[in-house]
Amino acid sequence: MGVPQVAIVGRPNVGKSSIFNWLAGRRIAIVDPTAGVTRDRMTLLLEVRDRFIEMVDTGGMGVKDVDDLTDHIESQIETAINSADLILFVVDTLDGPVPLDMEVSKKLRYVTKPVICVANKTDNEKVSPQADEFYKLGRKVLPVSVKQNRGKADLLKEIYNSLPEASDDPDEIETAEMKVALVGRRNTGKSTFINTLTETERMITSEVPGTTRDSVDVRFELDGKSFIAIDTPGFRRRKSVSTDIDFYSTHRAERSIRRADVVLLFFDCSQRIGKVDKQLCDYIAQQYKPCIFVVNKWDLMVEHMPTEKWVDYLRDTFRTMWHVPIAFITGQTGRNLKVLLNHSQMLFKQSRSRITTGRLNQLVRSALDYNPPPLYRHRRPKIYYAVQVAEQPPTIVLFCNNPKAISAPYKRYLLGVFRDQLDFGEVPIKLYLRKRESNDERDQINSELKK
């Protein structure tokens, strides 16, 4: 599994960003009494005992943004809630329960993941009884105070105990059922692909764009293995989403991408790549999902254009996605469908791979020797050791003396090395840089050299 995500939500001005900074141990998010300062999600890797978690700060729920970005803020919050493994619902002890707290509580009522009600601004024992008023929201209440530094250890303990169990069972990894999401703009042949795959008229197909309006799970077997294919509605440009049906279709399609283990991004070979395709690709990349570019209806183009030309077209359009494999298929006849699914299985296996710490540190040392990080303020940054902390996506943490000193181009260089030398050649990799704590004497890179 990936690094567990902990989302911090609540109405404006209850101290969500303050709690984010407090748990981080340093100022990252902007803290201001003005409602609506936080708009986009902010993330931070945090180590709690023997587990790494990803903290996610969000904007205030129910805020009316002065720049007319309310829909964007709400979308970011909803994405954070849907992706989270644990939710911290922050409230203000001094204000007590207010109507907007009730509204937030209603939105969280049907969330199946654990929710902890964090009563911030419980500055002393005298106001602790006021925190108990939030029990009426039906959640466990944990009183804390960022200002007075009260309750931090209890909150971290509660977070740790509420995390999903980490599974390192190799049998579970081997027998996992792969979920494949089919996404793309309208009329690229996704539903036809499903029907050919399952050899049934499972999905309604039509030349009319937008026939599929909901995400549909279809279970099928291939070579004795079970899979789930998720057919999704065709994406439209956001400004073209004019009806409730269009809005919820797009919402469910995005949710399907988040649920999927591998995403097949469909293109119609007779159409040029458009803005919708680029938006979809960006969303897949943001979710760190293994992806295959699927050029469909190739029977219409095979005699008129070499595959290399479309490959160059895709590579030139999506320059940050050079690691993504490309498949040319004909969904209606089933041409290359089995090869495509076999390749999807390979990506699924790559995304669940684990590399030993020793091998990883040997590779990092070789990369550093071959191409040291550039100087930062006349000093060479130091990378002490590396560790893989999660799968799906493969997540690597580099411990160094100054994370800010490692430039973005150098991080891209290291990612390229990992893809070339490890089992992650065609899947996204999450790379975190963390400052090594003063009491951490591990230097596994150098220790590997002594072996």
Protein Blocks (a to p, Z undefined) as FASTA:
>chain_A
ZZdddddeddehiopmmmmmmmnopafbdcdfbghkambdcdddddehjaccddddddde
hiacfklpmmmmmmmmmmmmmmpmbdcddddfklopafklmmmmmmmmmpcbdcddddeh
ilbfklmmmmmmmmmnopacddddfklogoklmmmmmmmmmpccddfbfklmmmpccddd
deddehilmmmmmmmmnopafbacdfbghkamcdcdddddeehiacddddddddddfklm
mbfklmmmmmmmmmmmmmpmbdcddddfkbccdfklmmmmmmmmmnopacddddehklmm
mmmocfklmmmmmmmmmmmlmmpccddddfknopoklmmmmmmmmmmmmmmpccdfklmm
mmmmmmmmmmccddeehiacddfbdcdfbehiaddddddfblklpcfklmmmmmmmmmmm
mcklmbccddddddddfklcbdfklmmmmZZ
